[in-house]
């Protein structure tokens, strides 16, 4: 998918290009970092853990380098088949990438100590080129409290560099990009100059509807929802989109629809605004809510929703 707004001048030739996986525990700020680097609100962001469920590509040009940023689901101890698929997507992205940006955040302990899961996941990356991004450092005062944490994480085998950042405040991002670009392989561009992502419009419709559910429903039903796009009709002057929100129980359906349909109307309005922002034109969006019990453990449903590969898709 191309960017809605294109630069006026053609960029200079690409001399380095490659993929960069953003990996780490849930809620450390990977999607916020992705959006900050791209300058686009591409990935959905929410305080809810495990908001990102797919490996998402965002193409970034920085100087003479072209980066394919891969936002990934948070690494966690999965309890469902969906959770296992999410971990598989993150691990696969890290294994395939030219550079791994391992994102973490300072704990609330005093003194600051590395999270055990961070040490375990970092060690599992093996020979990958790893740049460690310690996010949310603006929340630590005085800043010297970070030093023991940085030293502990920096001792893990395979970590090439570490950079303190604040994705929310866009602090430290230039240094992070410099460290990443230095480690990209030399070579020509891998994507078109105007490319933003490789995902089709239907994918982003589903993501932005799910993001609107997270905003409206808060903690009530977010992990129990998935979205499928039933029809995307471009035959008229304005595209008409029909999508279904899947929930596991009738009570969750009642919450999303809301009294007199107020809930589903709010979800639709927020989702439509995000979709129109991405596409650069107006759309008509119609939403339905369907009870689909046990979809998080249903193999065929997970394949249909894009969370699992079919046997034909696997290498």
Secondary structure, 3 states (H helix, E strand, C coil): CECCCCCCCCCCCCCEEEEEEEECECCCCHHHHHHHHHCCCCCCCCCCCCCCCCCEEEEEEECCEEEEEEECCCECCCCCHHHHHHHHHHHHHHHHCCEEEEEEECCCCCCCCCCHHHHHHHHHCCCCCEEEEEECHHHCCCHHHHHHHHHHHHCCCCEEEEEECECCCCECHHHHHHHHHHCCCECCCCCCCCECCCCCHHHHHHHHHHHHHHHHHCCCCHHHCEEEEEEEECCCCCEEEEEEEEECCHHHHHHHHCHHHHHHHHHHHHHHHHHHHHHCCCEEEEEEEEECCCHHHCHHHHHHCCCCCCCCCCC
